[in-house]
Amino acid sequence: MQDYFKHLLIRTPLQKPAETLRSLVQIREQKKYPELQEIYLEPYRIEQMMRRVINHSFNCFDIGCHLGALLNTMLQLAPQGKHIAFEPTPHKANWLRQKFPEVDIRELALSDKPGEVAFYINTRVSGVNALYAEKKEESENTEKIIVKSERLDNVLNPEQRVDFIKIDVIGAELAVLRGAEETLSRYQPIVLFESGREKLATFNFTTAEVFEFLTQQHSYSIFLLKDFLNNGQPLSFERFDQAHEYPFQAFNFLAVPKQG
């Protein structure tokens, strides 16, 4: 029910006041965990980064769209673009179709292979719906459904240019990237991706594999958002790996095509 009301506020004049109120409510938590300041600043930095890199004609893909808050930002910044959102949770996909009729909403999970997969809906915290059940002891709060899985490369028209991709799929980010190799090679989009060591490990992925895939196989530089916004240097693997350790430097990273 809480998610439904959050969804209703998106794309209305009440969205920004609600986000401001939520930030004020979080101040107490921030004071309790001051070492996590970098994480608390991420929503602000993500928006600032998007305003810097997305132009009015960008085509944007939102992979793991959830309720559409960042999709709404994409539409504001790129009103002339053609946008696609991917969300495997059935009721959320329906909400998104109603809220964003001009966006191509795909009700499927993206991965590195096509088929059908088990998808776990957390009935308590829906923002962590994922391709795995997070904890066995929380099974009473988890509903298992079967959803369609597909490679991004397989579902796109070859002529569909993509300029900006956001990926938030609770640990399966590398699988999504591997399923988008042709798209990454052809268009070199800017990629905002979530990365957490424990979530990656659930899929037997490592930070080294993510870093190698993007920087070595596909010629990207990876940045902390704060470094990118301050015209800083891209991350070495050591810094990328350390950013995943408590107190975390980031949950979200920016991959930008290397120049030349």
Secondary structure, 3 states (H helix, E strand, C coil): CHHHHHHHHCCCCCHHHHHHHHHHHCHHHHHHCHHHHHHHCHHHHHHHHHHHHCCCCCCEEEECCCCCHHHHHHHHHCCCCCCEEECCCHHHHHHHHHHCCCCEEECCEECCCCEEEEEEEECCCHHHCECCCCCHHHHHHEEEEEEEEECHHHHCCCCCCCCEEEECCCCCHHHHHHCCHHHHHHHCCEEEEECCHHHHHHCCCCHHHHHHHHHHHCCEEEEEHHHHHCCCCCCCHHHHHHCCCCCCCCCEEEEEECCC
